[in-house]
C-alpha cells in the first residue's frame, strides 16, 4: 500500500472520528451521571440532522444559525425524553431503564420514518464543495469544517464542565449523587442540563455528517450511535477526555480497515474493538477500575 | 413425596393432552378448510417465535443475563441448516440437530468471555457478538453474501414446528425445575450471594446461555426452511431481530414461560391483522415497551404462570362465589 493512501485514510478517519467523539461525549456524560446507556442518543443525532435539513431548506437559514437551531431543538428533545421516559425509572433496576431506552430509540426511529419518510433525503449543500490538495493527499473543506466545529464544541464543553457553576454541579453529581443532593445541588436540573448538552452535541454531529455524506435517513443514527458508545467505552465511560480520544481512535481504526481493502468489515471493527475493550480493560483507556461492593 | 410425584405425573399428562388437543384442533380446522395454508404458515411462524422467545427467556428472564445478540444464534442455525440441506442434501432433521449443536457451541465460545460482564455491558457485548456473526455471514459468498441465501427447500411444516416447539418448552421447563435451573435463578436474584454459597456461577451462566443459543439455532433452521430465503439484513437476523425477540420476552414477563408463549403468539398474529397499519407497528411496539417498563416492568402476566394449579384454584374460587358473576380474568 502506498503511504499516501494510509495518510488519506488517516485524514478521513480524523474527520469521521470527530463525529464519533461528539456522540461519545453525550453517552459518557449521561452514563457518568445516571449510569444509563441512552440507546436513543444515536436517534437524537439523526433528529439533529433532520432539524438541520428543514432549517436549511424550508427555513432558508445559513449553516451557522441552522446548526444552532438544530442543537437547541435536539437539546429540548433530550430533556423531554429524560423527563418522560427515564426520570420515573431512576430507582428501578438498570435493565428496566435500558429496555426503556431501547423502546425510546425505536419510538424516535419509527415516528421519524412516518414523519420524514423512510427514504433518504439529499442534504442541502450549504457550503460549496472544495478540495485542497497537499501533495497527493486531499482534504475537503467539509472535513475541515467537521473537524473545526467539533473541536470548538469540545473545547466549549470542557470550559462549561470545568469552569461554570453547573459544570461543577455535574461533576459533583457524577461523583456521588446522594452527597451532591445533601449539599443542596438540584440533581434533577443537573441531569436535564446533561441531557441537553449531550443532545446538542449529537445534533451538531448529525448535521455535519449529513453535509459530509450528502444524505440523511431515519436510521442513520443506529450505527453511529453504537460506534459513539464504543468510543465512550474505549476511552473509559464517564470520563470526558476519554470520549474524545476514543472517538478519534474509532474513526481512524475504521478507515484503516477500509484502506486495507475490506470495507464490508468496516462495521465489524467497531464491535471487535468494543468486545476487546470490555473483556481486556472494561474500565477503558482513561477510566478507573471500580471494585464491586456487596 | 409420592403425592407430589403423582400430581406431577397428572400435570404432565394434562399438559400433553392439551398440546395434542391444540394440534388436533388445528389439523381438523385445516382439513375442513377453515384454516388455509397461509394460516398454517403464520402459525408455524408463531411456533418459531415461541422457540426464540422461550430460549431467550431462559437466558435473560431466568438466569438474568441480558442478551441483545439472540438473533446471531438464530442466524447460525438458519444458514448452517440451509447450507447442509442445499449443498450436502442432508435430511432436514439432521441439519436441524447439527445447527442446534453448532449454535450452542458458538454460545459457549461467546458466553465464556462475555458472561464475565454484567448488566448493560453484557447487553452491549452480546449485541456486538451478534452483529459480528452477521457481518461474517455477509462476507461468505457461498451463502449469497449480502444478497441472501435463496433456493432453500420448504421443509418446515406446521406439524414439525409444533412438535419441536413443544420439545423446546418441555426441555427448558424441566431445566428450570431442576437443581441447575434453581442455580440459574439464584444467579439472577443475587450473583454474589449465589457464588458465596458455592454455586459455580460461570458454569451455570454459560450452560443456560448455550441451551438458549442451541434452541435459537434450531428455530433459525426452521425459519430458513420456512421462508425458503434468508438474508443478512438487520431486521431478519441482526440487531433489530434480537430486539424484536426481547420485546416479546419483556411483554410476556421476564422469567415467565407461559407469558412468553402468549406474547409470541399475540405479537406474531397482530401484524397479520394490522397489515394496513404496517408502518405504525414499530410505533405501537415501542410505546408499549416504554409504558410496560414504566407501569408494569414484570410483564403482562408477571410471575403468574398459567398452570394446572392456577386453573384449579381459579375454578375453586369461582365455585365459592357461586351467585356472584366473575369472568375469572387476571
Interface residues (C-beta under 8 A of the other chain):
Chain A: X36 X37 X85 X88 X89 X92 X93 X94 X95 X96 X97 X98 X99 X100 X102 X103 X104 X105 X106 X107 X109 X110 X111 X113 X114 X118 X222 X226 X229 X233 X264 X265 X267 X268 X270 X271 X272 X274 X275 X278 X279 X282 X292 X294
Chain B: X66 X113 X114 X116 X117 X119 X120 X121 X123 X124 X125 X127 X128 X129 X131 X132 X135 X136 X138 X139 X146 X192 X234 X239 X243 X246 X250 X279 X280 X281 X282 X283 X285 X286 X287 X289 X290 X293 X294 X297
